[in-house]
Amino acid sequence: MSVDALLSRLIGVRRSGNGWTARCPAHDDRTASLSIAVGDDGRVLAHCFSGCPVADVVGAVGLSVADLFAARLGDHSPMAREERRRAARDADWSAAVRVLARESAVALAAAKAIEDGALFDADDIARLREAIDRIQCAREVLTA
Ligand SMILES: [Zn+2]
């Protein structure tokens, strides 16, 4: 399967560095939590920063994890592989940085609200938990 086959099934696809971002089809994604890239072995890589397993992500658009491995590459030279490896890493990093920028704003707003003695309702707490999970996930990508 080519990466285009996955991209064509996603919503909100945008070019991001050497990869793409899109709305994750496996959860109610209001922001672009999904990072897509092509790995050094030609595999299609998909990473949801809200923590959806890759099987759920591809399953939600009628594909299987095996489809991601089916890509055929013309160029198997070490240089081409290294180039694809770097592209996949850059795509993940730029997605992680965007997630951090967005979700840290949510965490900062919550910190400010605590400082002001504001009360949190269930939705606020759920959104804060989501932000914390995403920040955690982005940190793992950036420090791997
Ligand atoms: Zn997701």
Backbone and ligand atoms as CSV (ligand in chain L), in Angstrom:
chain,resi,resn,atom,element,x,y,z
A,1,MET,N,N,0.837,-1.196,0.000
A,1,MET,CA,C,0.000,0.000,0.000
A,1,MET,C,C,0.873,1.248,0.000
A,2,SER,N,N,0.518,2.227,-0.804
A,2,SER,CA,C,1.259,3.483,-0.783
A,2,SER,C,C,0.673,4.371,0.307
A,3,VAL,N,N,1.449,5.334,0.736
A,3,VAL,CA,C,0.988,6.239,1.785
A,3,VAL,C,C,-0.262,6.997,1.321
A,4,ASP,N,N,-0.367,7.216,0.005
A,4,ASP,CA,C,-1.531,7.931,-0.537
A,4,ASP,C,C,-2.842,7.202,-0.262
A,5,ALA,N,N,-2.774,5.879,-0.235
A,5,ALA,CA,C,-3.982,5.089,0.030
A,5,ALA,C,C,-4.519,5.375,1.427
A,6,LEU,N,N,-3.617,5.583,2.377
A,6,LEU,CA,C,-4.048,5.948,3.734
A,6,LEU,C,C,-4.493,7.411,3.771
A,7,LEU,N,N,-3.682,8.293,3.199
A,7,LEU,CA,C,-3.991,9.733,3.236
A,7,LEU,C,C,-5.357,10.030,2.611
A,8,SER,N,N,-5.685,9.306,1.533
A,8,SER,CA,C,-6.943,9.563,0.822
A,8,SER,C,C,-8.157,9.203,1.678
A,9,ARG,N,N,-7.934,8.382,2.725
A,9,ARG,CA,C,-9.043,7.976,3.591
A,9,ARG,C,C,-9.175,8.862,4.831
A,10,LEU,N,N,-8.245,9.780,5.014
A,10,LEU,CA,C,-8.235,10.603,6.232
A,10,LEU,C,C,-8.836,11.980,5.980
A,11,ILE,N,N,-9.200,12.641,7.057
A,11,ILE,CA,C,-9.788,13.988,6.989
A,11,ILE,C,C,-8.771,14.990,7.540
A,12,GLY,N,N,-8.726,16.148,6.901
A,12,GLY,CA,C,-7.877,17.233,7.410
A,12,GLY,C,C,-6.397,16.990,7.194
A,13,VAL,N,N,-6.046,16.308,6.104
A,13,VAL,CA,C,-4.634,15.993,5.829
A,13,VAL,C,C,-3.867,17.260,5.455
A,14,ARG,N,N,-2.747,17.454,6.125
A,14,ARG,CA,C,-1.866,18.582,5.805
A,14,ARG,C,C,-0.434,18.112,5.775
A,15,ARG,N,N,0.317,18.667,4.847
A,15,ARG,CA,C,1.741,18.376,4.743
A,15,ARG,C,C,2.424,18.929,5.997
A,16,SER,N,N,3.337,18.180,6.556
A,16,SER,CA,C,4.027,18.619,7.766
A,16,SER,C,C,5.459,18.138,7.704
A,17,GLY,N,N,6.383,19.036,7.391
A,17,GLY,CA,C,7.768,18.616,7.223
A,17,GLY,C,C,7.829,17.603,6.098
A,18,ASN,N,N,8.373,16.423,6.368
A,18,ASN,CA,C,8.447,15.381,5.358
A,18,ASN,C,C,7.323,14.357,5.494
A,19,GLY,N,N,6.360,14.669,6.356
A,19,GLY,CA,C,5.231,13.766,6.527
A,19,GLY,C,C,3.928,14.535,6.427
A,20,TRP,N,N,2.931,14.054,7.151
A,20,TRP,CA,C,1.610,14.685,7.113
A,20,TRP,C,C,0.993,14.638,8.513
A,21,THR,N,N,0.006,15.500,8.725
A,21,THR,CA,C,-0.843,15.365,9.899
A,21,THR,C,C,-2.282,15.264,9.408
A,22,ALA,N,N,-3.137,14.677,10.229
A,22,ALA,CA,C,-4.550,14.541,9.880
A,22,ALA,C,C,-5.348,14.325,11.160
A,23,ARG,N,N,-6.668,14.406,11.026
A,23,ARG,CA,C,-7.498,14.082,12.180
A,23,ARG,C,C,-7.539,12.572,12.344
A,24,CYS,N,N,-7.336,12.107,13.574
A,24,CYS,CA,C,-7.320,10.665,13.842
A,24,CYS,C,C,-8.735,10.106,13.663
A,25,PRO,N,N,-8.885,9.056,12.829
A,25,PRO,CA,C,-10.218,8.483,12.606
A,25,PRO,C,C,-10.677,7.567,13.750
A,26,ALA,N,N,-9.762,7.257,14.688
A,26,ALA,CA,C,-10.095,6.283,15.736
A,26,ALA,C,C,-10.677,6.926,16.993
A,27,HIS,N,N,-10.602,8.237,17.087
A,27,HIS,CA,C,-11.248,8.895,18.226
A,27,HIS,C,C,-11.841,10.218,17.764
A,28,ASP,N,N,-12.639,10.846,18.614
A,28,ASP,CA,C,-13.283,12.111,18.262
A,28,ASP,C,C,-12.216,13.198,18.296
A,29,ASP,N,N,-11.551,13.364,17.162
A,29,ASP,CA,C,-10.366,14.212,17.098
A,29,ASP,C,C,-10.729,15.600,16.576
A,30,ARG,N,N,-10.730,16.582,17.451
A,30,ARG,CA,C,-11.046,17.950,17.013
A,30,ARG,C,C,-9.812,18.634,16.442
A,31,THR,N,N,-8.649,18.131,16.838
A,31,THR,CA,C,-7.397,18.687,16.327
A,31,THR,C,C,-6.691,17.600,15.515
A,32,ALA,N,N,-5.622,17.944,14.864
A,32,ALA,CA,C,-4.911,16.941,14.063
A,32,ALA,C,C,-3.930,16.170,14.936
A,33,SER,N,N,-4.404,15.091,15.535
A,33,SER,CA,C,-3.566,14.306,16.449
A,33,SER,C,C,-2.718,13.270,15.738
A,34,LEU,N,N,-3.039,13.022,14.479
A,34,LEU,CA,C,-2.392,11.917,13.785
A,34,LEU,C,C,-1.217,12.395,12.942
A,35,SER,N,N,-0.066,11.739,13.116
A,35,SER,CA,C,1.120,12.002,12.318
A,35,SER,C,C,1.338,10.813,11.385
A,36,ILE,N,N,1.588,11.093,10.109
A,36,ILE,CA,C,1.795,10.029,9.120
A,36,ILE,C,C,3.128,10.270,8.412
A,37,ALA,N,N,3.893,9.218,8.235
A,37,ALA,CA,C,5.165,9.338,7.527
A,37,ALA,C,C,5.496,7.996,6.882
A,38,VAL,N,N,6.527,8.003,6.043
A,38,VAL,CA,C,7.010,6.754,5.446
A,38,VAL,C,C,8.332,6.400,6.112
A,39,GLY,N,N,8.408,5.217,6.673
A,39,GLY,CA,C,9.587,4.784,7.422
A,39,GLY,C,C,10.749,4.393,6.537
A,40,ASP,N,N,11.907,4.125,7.118
A,40,ASP,CA,C,13.117,3.837,6.350
A,40,ASP,C,C,13.004,2.540,5.556
A,41,ASP,N,N,12.100,1.668,5.966
A,41,ASP,CA,C,11.915,0.416,5.234
A,41,ASP,C,C,10.718,0.494,4.277
A,42,GLY,N,N,10.174,1.719,4.115
A,42,GLY,CA,C,9.059,1.891,3.200
A,42,GLY,C,C,7.698,1.701,3.840
A,43,ARG,N,N,7.713,1.278,5.093
A,43,ARG,CA,C,6.479,1.097,5.844
A,43,ARG,C,C,5.785,2.448,6.041
A,44,VAL,N,N,4.452,2.437,6.034
A,44,VAL,CA,C,3.711,3.649,6.361
A,44,VAL,C,C,3.577,3.716,7.884
A,45,LEU,N,N,4.027,4.830,8.454
A,45,LEU,CA,C,3.984,5.002,9.897
A,45,LEU,C,C,2.835,5.937,10.258
A,46,ALA,N,N,2.035,5.550,11.246
A,46,ALA,CA,C,0.942,6.402,11.724
A,46,ALA,C,C,1.021,6.444,13.238
A,47,HIS,N,N,0.975,7.654,13.784
A,47,HIS,CA,C,1.100,7.809,15.228
A,47,HIS,C,C,0.033,8.779,15.725
A,48,CYS,N,N,-0.846,8.296,16.621
A,48,CYS,CA,C,-1.871,9.167,17.197
A,48,CYS,C,C,-1.379,9.712,18.525
A,49,PHE,N,N,-1.319,11.047,18.620
A,49,PHE,CA,C,-0.827,11.672,19.842
A,49,PHE,C,C,-1.850,11.660,20.968
A,50,SER,N,N,-3.031,11.116,20.715
A,50,SER,CA,C,-3.963,10.899,21.811
A,50,SER,C,C,-3.874,9.461,22.305
A,51,GLY,N,N,-2.981,8.689,21.703
A,51,GLY,CA,C,-2.695,7.353,22.212
A,51,GLY,C,C,-3.479,6.214,21.583
A,52,CYS,N,N,-4.185,6.455,20.467
A,52,CYS,CA,C,-4.901,5.354,19.818
A,52,CYS,C,C,-3.893,4.336,19.264
A,53,PRO,N,N,-4.142,3.031,19.501
A,53,PRO,CA,C,-3.268,2.025,18.892
A,53,PRO,C,C,-3.359,2.110,17.368
A,54,VAL,N,N,-2.250,1.831,16.684
A,54,VAL,CA,C,-2.207,1.966,15.228
A,54,VAL,C,C,-3.251,1.062,14.558
A,55,ALA,N,N,-3.529,-0.095,15.155
A,55,ALA,CA,C,-4.534,-1.008,14.590
A,55,ALA,C,C,-5.916,-0.350,14.579
A,56,ASP,N,N,-6.216,0.437,15.621
A,56,ASP,CA,C,-7.505,1.138,15.683
A,56,ASP,C,C,-7.558,2.248,14.631
A,57,VAL,N,N,-6.428,2.935,14.452
A,57,VAL,CA,C,-6.364,4.044,13.498
A,57,VAL,C,C,-6.638,3.528,12.079
A,58,VAL,N,N,-5.902,2.502,11.656
A,58,VAL,CA,C,-6.084,1.994,10.292
A,58,VAL,C,C,-7.411,1.235,10.170
A,59,GLY,N,N,-7.816,0.569,11.249
A,59,GLY,CA,C,-9.094,-0.158,11.258
A,59,GLY,C,C,-10.273,0.773,11.019
A,60,ALA,N,N,-10.187,1.981,11.552
A,60,ALA,CA,C,-11.267,2.954,11.434
A,60,ALA,C,C,-11.484,3.417,9.996
A,61,VAL,N,N,-10.480,3.226,9.136
A,61,VAL,CA,C,-10.640,3.611,7.724
A,61,VAL,C,C,-10.604,2.371,6.811
A,62,GLY,N,N,-10.875,1.206,7.400
A,62,GLY,CA,C,-11.023,-0.012,6.608
A,62,GLY,C,C,-9.730,-0.651,6.144
A,63,LEU,N,N,-8.626,-0.319,6.832
A,63,LEU,CA,C,-7.346,-0.940,6.486
A,63,LEU,C,C,-6.875,-1.793,7.659
A,64,SER,N,N,-5.828,-2.578,7.425
A,64,SER,CA,C,-5.242,-3.349,8.514
A,64,SER,C,C,-3.772,-2.951,8.666
A,65,VAL,N,N,-3.201,-3.335,9.792
A,65,VAL,CA,C,-1.790,-3.010,10.038
A,65,VAL,C,C,-0.920,-3.631,8.939
A,66,ALA,N,N,-1.322,-4.815,8.462
A,66,ALA,CA,C,-0.545,-5.481,7.398
A,66,ALA,C,C,-0.460,-4.612,6.150
A,67,ASP,N,N,-1.513,-3.820,5.880
A,67,ASP,CA,C,-1.508,-2.935,4.707
A,67,ASP,C,C,-0.351,-1.937,4.777
A,68,LEU,N,N,0.004,-1.542,5.991
A,68,LEU,CA,C,1.053,-0.534,6.159
A,68,LEU,C,C,2.422,-1.081,5.742
A,69,PHE,N,N,2.557,-2.404,5.793
A,69,PHE,CA,C,3.841,-3.034,5.485
A,69,PHE,C,C,3.976,-3.366,4.003
A,70,ALA,N,N,2.882,-3.195,3.265
A,70,ALA,CA,C,2.854,-3.693,1.892
A,70,ALA,C,C,3.473,-2.742,0.878
A,71,ALA,N,N,3.992,-1.615,1.365
A,71,ALA,CA,C,4.573,-0.642,0.431
A,71,ALA,C,C,5.779,-1.240,-0.289
A,72,ARG,N,N,5.924,-0.886,-1.555
A,72,ARG,CA,C,7.073,-1.350,-2.341
A,72,ARG,C,C,7.935,-0.155,-2.687
A,73,LEU,N,N,9.208,-0.285,-2.405
A,73,LEU,CA,C,10.110,0.832,-2.653
A,73,LEU,C,C,11.068,0.485,-3.772
A,74,GLY,N,N,11.342,1.466,-4.612
A,74,GLY,CA,C,12.298,1.241,-5.679
A,74,GLY,C,C,13.730,1.293,-5.178
A,75,ASP,N,N,14.005,2.232,-4.295
A,75,ASP,CA,C,15.383,2.519,-3.919
A,75,ASP,C,C,15.717,1.939,-2.534
A,76,HIS,N,N,16.568,0.914,-2.510
A,76,HIS,CA,C,16.943,0.281,-1.239
A,76,HIS,C,C,18.356,0.659,-0.803
A,77,SER,N,N,18.933,1.669,-1.436
A,77,SER,CA,C,20.293,2.055,-1.083
A,77,SER,C,C,20.327,2.594,0.348
A,78,PRO,N,N,21.484,2.442,1.031
A,78,PRO,CA,C,21.586,2.945,2.414
A,78,PRO,C,C,21.241,4.432,2.498
A,79,MET,N,N,21.598,5.201,1.466
A,79,MET,CA,C,21.340,6.636,1.496
A,79,MET,C,C,19.836,6.926,1.436
A,80,ALA,N,N,19.138,6.187,0.589
A,80,ALA,CA,C,17.692,6.373,0.462
A,80,ALA,C,C,16.995,5.965,1.756
A,81,ARG,N,N,17.481,4.859,2.347
A,81,ARG,CA,C,16.900,4.394,3.615
A,81,ARG,C,C,17.121,5.429,4.712
A,82,GLU,N,N,18.325,5.976,4.776
A,82,GLU,CA,C,18.658,6.979,5.790
A,82,GLU,C,C,17.788,8.225,5.603
A,83,GLU,N,N,17.617,8.597,4.337
A,83,GLU,CA,C,16.783,9.763,4.023
A,83,GLU,C,C,15.348,9.555,4.511
A,84,ARG,N,N,14.808,8.346,4.271
A,84,ARG,CA,C,13.433,8.065,4.699
A,84,ARG,C,C,13.331,7.995,6.223
A,85,ARG,N,N,14.391,7.462,6.853
A,85,ARG,CA,C,14.397,7.380,8.316
A,85,ARG,C,C,14.348,8.791,8.911
A,86,ARG,N,N,15.172,9.676,8.332
A,86,ARG,CA,C,15.225,11.048,8.827
A,86,ARG,C,C,13.889,11.768,8.578
A,87,ALA,N,N,13.299,11.510,7.425
A,87,ALA,CA,C,12.015,12.139,7.092
A,87,ALA,C,C,10.933,11.718,8.085
A,88,ALA,N,N,10.930,10.424,8.434
A,88,ALA,CA,C,9.924,9.923,9.374
A,88,ALA,C,C,10.122,10.552,10.754
A,89,ARG,N,N,11.383,10.657,11.182
A,89,ARG,CA,C,11.680,11.252,12.472
A,89,ARG,C,C,11.292,12.741,12.493
A,90,ASP,N,N,11.637,13.447,11.434
A,90,ASP,CA,C,11.297,14.874,11.358
A,90,ASP,C,C,9.786,15.088,11.391
A,91,ALA,N,N,9.056,14.219,10.697
A,91,ALA,CA,C,7.596,14.345,10.669
A,91,ALA,C,C,7.037,14.135,12.068
A,92,ASP,N,N,7.565,13.125,12.777
A,92,ASP,CA,C,7.119,12.857,14.148
A,92,ASP,C,C,7.467,14.018,15.076
A,93,TRP,N,N,8.665,14.550,14.915
A,93,TRP,CA,C,9.087,15.664,15.766
A,93,TRP,C,C,8.234,16.898,15.541
A,94,SER,N,N,7.991,17.224,14.276
A,94,SER,CA,C,7.225,18.448,14.041
A,94,SER,C,C,5.790,18.276,14.526
A,95,ALA,N,N,5.246,17.066,14.404
A,95,ALA,CA,C,3.903,16.811,14.944
A,95,ALA,C,C,3.917,16.946,16.464
A,96,ALA,N,N,4.967,16.411,17.105
A,96,ALA,CA,C,5.077,16.472,18.573
A,96,ALA,C,C,5.192,17.911,19.057
A,97,VAL,N,N,5.940,18.725,18.344
A,97,VAL,CA,C,6.110,20.124,18.740
A,97,VAL,C,C,4.777,20.863,18.640
A,98,ARG,N,N,4.022,20.591,17.575
A,98,ARG,CA,C,2.700,21.235,17.448
A,98,ARG,C,C,1.757,20.797,18.568
A,99,VAL,N,N,1.804,19.495,18.897
A,99,VAL,CA,C,0.970,18.979,19.991
A,99,VAL,C,C,1.360,19.678,21.292
A,100,LEU,N,N,2.662,19.802,21.536
A,100,LEU,CA,C,3.139,20.468,22.756
A,100,LEU,C,C,2.670,21.917,22.823
A,101,ALA,N,N,2.778,22.625,21.710
A,101,ALA,CA,C,2.390,24.040,21.680
A,101,ALA,C,C,0.908,24.181,22.023
A,102,ARG,N,N,0.090,23.323,21.437
A,102,ARG,CA,C,-1.355,23.411,21.634
A,102,ARG,C,C,-1.756,22.970,23.030
A,103,GLU,N,N,-1.257,21.792,23.430
A,103,GLU,CA,C,-1.711,21.202,24.695
A,103,GLU,C,C,-1.107,21.897,25.914
A,104,SER,N,N,0.084,22.473,25.759
A,104,SER,CA,C,0.642,23.211,26.892
A,104,SER,C,C,-0.189,24.468,27.151
A,105,ALA,N,N,-0.830,25.017,26.109
A,105,ALA,CA,C,-1.710,26.172,26.292
A,105,ALA,C,C,-2.912,25.771,27.154
A,106,VAL,N,N,-3.422,24.560,26.950
A,106,VAL,CA,C,-4.539,24.049,27.763
A,106,VAL,C,C,-4.083,23.898,29.219
A,107,ALA,N,N,-2.900,23.319,29.404
A,107,ALA,CA,C,-2.359,23.113,30.761
A,107,ALA,C,C,-2.101,24.450,31.452
A,108,LEU,N,N,-1.604,25.433,30.696
A,108,LEU,CA,C,-1.355,26.766,31.268
A,108,LEU,C,C,-2.663,27.442,31.686
A,109,ALA,N,N,-3.682,27.309,30.841
A,109,ALA,CA,C,-4.983,27.889,31.168
A,109,ALA,C,C,-5.525,27.259,32.454
A,110,ALA,N,N,-5.324,25.952,32.596
A,110,ALA,CA,C,-5.779,25.248,33.802
A,110,ALA,C,C,-4.999,25.728,35.029
A,111,ALA,N,N,-3.698,25.901,34.859
A,111,ALA,CA,C,-2.871,26.382,35.971
A,111,ALA,C,C,-3.330,27.768,36.409
A,112,LYS,N,N,-3.634,28.605,35.430
A,112,LYS,CA,C,-4.111,29.962,35.707
A,112,LYS,C,C,-5.454,29.910,36.450
A,113,ALA,N,N,-6.333,29.005,36.020
A,113,ALA,CA,C,-7.652,28.856,36.652
A,113,ALA,C,C,-7.517,28.397,38.100
A,114,ILE,N,N,-6.564,27.494,38.340
A,114,ILE,CA,C,-6.317,27.022,39.711
A,114,ILE,C,C,-5.852,28.197,40.569
A,115,GLU,N,N,-4.937,28.975,40.001
A,115,GLU,CA,C,-4.412,30.151,40.680
A,115,GLU,C,C,-5.539,31.125,41.049
A,116,ASP,N,N,-6.507,31.269,40.137
A,116,ASP,CA,C,-7.627,32.186,40.351
A,116,ASP,C,C,-8.722,31.583,41.229
A,117,GLY,N,N,-8.529,30.335,41.646
A,117,GLY,CA,C,-9.517,29.677,42.491
A,117,GLY,C,C,-10.775,29.252,41.751
A,118,ALA,N,N,-10.679,29.091,40.431
A,118,ALA,CA,C,-11.846,28.688,39.641
A,118,ALA,C,C,-12.200,27.228,39.909
A,119,LEU,N,N,-13.473,26.894,39.725
A,119,LEU,CA,C,-13.907,25.513,39.893
A,119,LEU,C,C,-13.891,24.823,38.537
A,120,PHE,N,N,-13.500,23.553,38.530
A,120,PHE,CA,C,-13.442,22.777,37.294
A,120,PHE,C,C,-14.657,21.876,37.201
A,121,ASP,N,N,-15.311,21.861,36.042
A,121,ASP,CA,C,-16.371,20.865,35.859
A,121,ASP,C,C,-15.779,19.616,35.199
A,122,ALA,N,N,-16.636,18.611,35.018
A,122,ALA,CA,C,-16.153,17.315,34.501
A,122,ALA,C,C,-15.511,17.464,33.118
A,123,ASP,N,N,-16.083,18.337,32.276
A,123,ASP,CA,C,-15.525,18.552,30.930
A,123,ASP,C,C,-14.130,19.159,30.998
A,124,ASP,N,N,-13.972,20.153,31.921
A,124,ASP,CA,C,-12.660,20.784,32.090
A,124,ASP,C,C,-11.611,19.750,32.489
A,125,ILE,N,N,-12.003,18.910,33.451
A,125,ILE,CA,C,-11.061,17.904,33.950
A,125,ILE,C,C,-10.725,16.897,32.854
A,126,ALA,N,N,-11.739,16.501,32.090
A,126,ALA,CA,C,-11.514,15.550,30.989
A,126,ALA,C,C,-10.564,16.160,29.955
A,127,ARG,N,N,-10.761,17.445,29.647
A,127,ARG,CA,C,-9.901,18.104,28.651
A,127,ARG,C,C,-8.474,18.229,29.176
A,128,LEU,N,N,-8.341,18.529,30.470
A,128,LEU,CA,C,-7.007,18.636,31.067
A,128,LEU,C,C,-6.291,17.291,31.044
A,129,ARG,N,N,-7.025,16.216,31.356
A,129,ARG,CA,C,-6.431,14.866,31.308
A,129,ARG,C,C,-5.957,14.553,29.896
A,130,GLU,N,N,-6.786,14.920,28.910
A,130,GLU,CA,C,-6.441,14.699,27.503
A,130,GLU,C,C,-5.154,15.451,27.157
A,131,ALA,N,N,-5.084,16.693,27.607
A,131,ALA,CA,C,-3.892,17.513,27.350
A,131,ALA,C,C,-2.656,16.863,27.961
A,132,ILE,N,N,-2.795,16.378,29.188
A,132,ILE,CA,C,-1.662,15.762,29.882
A,132,ILE,C,C,-1.208,14.499,29.150
A,133,ASP,N,N,-2.175,13.680,28.705
A,133,ASP,CA,C,-1.836,12.463,27.948
A,133,ASP,C,C,-1.082,12.813,26.670
A,134,ARG,N,N,-1.567,13.863,25.972
A,134,ARG,CA,C,-0.929,14.238,24.707
A,134,ARG,C,C,0.472,14.810,24.925
A,135,ILE,N,N,0.614,15.607,25.989
A,135,ILE,CA,C,1.936,16.176,26.303
A,135,ILE,C,C,2.905,15.031,26.613
A,136,GLN,N,N,2.424,14.062,27.395
A,136,GLN,CA,C,3.236,12.890,27.748
A,136,GLN,C,C,3.696,12.149,26.487
A,137,CYS,N,N,2.764,11.949,25.585
A,137,CYS,CA,C,3.021,11.236,24.338
A,137,CYS,C,C,4.034,12.007,23.478
A,138,ALA,N,N,3.850,13.316,23.385
A,138,ALA,CA,C,4.777,14.146,22.601
A,138,ALA,C,C,6.171,14.115,23.214
A,139,ARG,N,N,6.237,14.138,24.547
A,139,ARG,CA,C,7.534,14.078,25.239
A,139,ARG,C,C,8.253,12.775,24.905
A,140,GLU,N,N,7.483,11.671,24.875
A,140,GLU,CA,C,8.089,10.375,24.553
A,140,GLU,C,C,8.686,10.395,23.153
A,141,VAL,N,N,7.959,11.008,22.212
A,141,VAL,CA,C,8.461,11.087,20.828
A,141,VAL,C,C,9.743,11.921,20.774
A,142,LEU,N,N,9.736,13.043,21.496
A,142,LEU,CA,C,10.875,13.964,21.419
A,142,LEU,C,C,12.108,13.455,22.157
A,143,THR,N,N,11.916,12.610,23.157
A,143,THR,CA,C,13.057,12.156,23.961
A,143,THR,C,C,13.483,10.729,23.607
A,144,ALA,N,N,12.789,10.099,22.647
A,144,ALA,CA,C,13.115,8.709,22.268
A,144,ALA,C,C,14.516,8.612,21.668
L,1,ZN,ZN,ZN,-6.525,8.780,17.955
